[in-house]
């Protein structure tokens, strides 16, 4: 512990002095203005709720079909690496079904030696593991391809969230069923009204896919697939089929609706990239970010989130001068593979206009591209898989906008 | 990947076969009985809620003063290492105050060079970090000292929970204020009606204490100290003062009510141990645990939680034969210091009576004691700091009780 003077036992960083006007109320003799609550507060309760002063909500679309729609995590209000389950992003293709877990079954069949049907009780007696993983819709940041970019973090990046998932490795269930050698793909199917289907390569299924029943310490939320969902770490969210009811082993992908008409990438030459499962490295400054306001110059810790479908985030760099210089941010440990990583960067805002950007590098050395570099390769037909650098502008009055 | 036969690409563990009657419905030709929801489900929503089929709640006391009381986390329903904020245990001494963050202030004064008052906005601009830590009331498991032990995990161990906390290291705030050399303790004070106070040694305050405003990705919950609390990792919960409003640097502890009349350990010789801050290593089987029922013999993954105020959990051992033999459980990674660690142990229940126990060993080599060993040292005057091994008995009908 360094000592600055004979009287202080910890180095004075001057952070609070730098806040200047922000600490105008700080005088040696200032008493605590309010002695605080003097009456008994609320009693203990069975199931807690957040403070009525807290108002962060998911961003909702302006649509006449909110059952076939998405809602967005307010990442501008996030802290740490976890997303509260109540604020986890949604993307439904036929609304949120109400499923009684007592009647729910998972069927494993197709090219297997021993077709199996599981009740929820049976699945929950099998070897479970817990992992913290992000999920991200491949349509996240689709608005960023155009000129009218997201005005706040929810609008631009809110189709990404991070939870602790608990469940049985899909490989365990497939092992019990005995997958036959010629089976190279799985058709995974949800119990929602559209019976969402996707084709999942056997290699990924056997690697780290999870049949999850727990989320952040309790049962999955209905919007996240209650009572059972697939979690396919690092891959586009749509393949992590919710309300999972069926896994069928097959030889070839089925080219179902949501891997052909949706979730493919139309390239400049008119061809379409299909099965672009991996969500590439991406980052976002969440504070200060669009729609927020700095009330005074001075110290302000820049913070945000980075993630990569390939594994761990190795490095995040910050620019506060419109990309002229870049500096390493510090990364919150533990950095978990395919999970959000929180980053921090110390900044003294001088009260002038500033352009803030973050870019991340993952364990494979992949560097998050600029929008321009991304468009050069992918063109402007793309709707999915945008991971360009996001730019925020701090104005002289402290307000922050999408630059 | 091992291969068992020419047709199966993953070793068949026989887990599901062992479940026997539990998989009675599993025949090759069994169709999925119910085609599932056929109508559009619920639309996207601003703030999600759990399924109406989920009923886990905090255990509430039978008391006429529920404002001065505790509620217990239903650990028997837990998964992973995180506690949902709505189910985090409570212990209030004057109820839950309703505090408007716009009016809340933190005063740092006493033997400091620069007394400071912070608004919430100012604190949230300072360098924050996030850490996953357990909190445990030193009165947790107090019923276990006697003959009538807890009938389920909430009753016996439910005054412990684990969250991701976000906030500013207390050392940063103290550094800004400039703590004087003679100041060896802090008096920390809450804004609730009883103005809860505790004396905190400066060394711990400078080490890892956190002034937290975030919990599990959102603002602290009111029951957990909204808008600001202390988190003193690994130490008895009471010193992690909620609704924190004042930190005063002093020379000596103040011997306040809750470190003299409460939270001390009366020893067999009539003396009292005071300032027994550290919560020693402890573990608990959460499944199968008291009040639960196994519906059939066969495979059943034993799982539970272990934690230690000293740091990481190094090892957890399981006995299924009334303590005659012990076997290593597997531990969920990452094992974080002063956080819950989830453990797993594969077990085939043969349908006969079985006595289940877990014991943990922490990074210092401290071994969780039996109840008998604990009583031998501490006697039976103690109300606090119980960390003996918990015993569950599985009866022949599959029901589980406190043995």
Interface residues (C-beta under 8 A of the other chain):
Chain A: X1 X4 X5 X6 X7 X8 X9 X10 X11 X12 X13 X14 X15 X16 X17 X19 X22 X23 X25 X26 X28 X30 X32 X33 X34 X36 X37 X38 X39 X40 X41 X42 X43 X44 X45 X46 X47 X48 X49 X50 X51 X52 X53 X54 X56 X57 X58 X60 X61 X66 X67 X68 X69 X70 X71 X77 X78 X79 X80 X81 X82 X83 X84 X85 X86 X87 X88 X90 X92 X94 X95 X96 X97 X98 X99 X100 X101 X102 X103 X105 X107 X113 X114 X115 X116 X117 X118 X119 X121 X122 X125 X126 X127 X128 X129 X130 X164 X165 X166 X171 X172 X174 X175 X176 X178 X179 X180 X181 X191 X192 X193 X195 X202 X206 X213 X214 X216 X217 X218 X219 X221 X222 X223 X226 X227 X243 X245 X246 X295 X298 X299 X300 X301 X303 X332 X334 X336 X342 X344 X346
Chain B: X1 X4 X5 X6 X7 X8 X9 X10 X11 X12 X13 X14 X15 X16 X17 X19 X22 X23 X25 X26 X28 X30 X32 X33 X34 X36 X37 X38 X39 X40 X41 X42 X43 X44 X45 X46 X47 X48 X49 X50 X51 X52 X53 X54 X56 X57 X58 X60 X61 X66 X67 X68 X69 X70 X71 X77 X78 X79 X80 X81 X82 X83 X84 X85 X86 X87 X88 X90 X92 X94 X95 X96 X97 X98 X99 X100 X101 X102 X103 X105 X107 X113 X114 X115 X116 X117 X118 X119 X121 X122 X125 X126 X127 X128 X129 X130 X164 X165 X166 X171 X172 X174 X175 X176 X178 X179 X180 X181 X191 X192 X193 X195 X202 X206 X213 X214 X216 X217 X218 X219 X221 X222 X223 X226 X227 X243 X245 X246 X295 X298 X299 X300 X301 X303 X332 X334 X336 X342 X344 X346
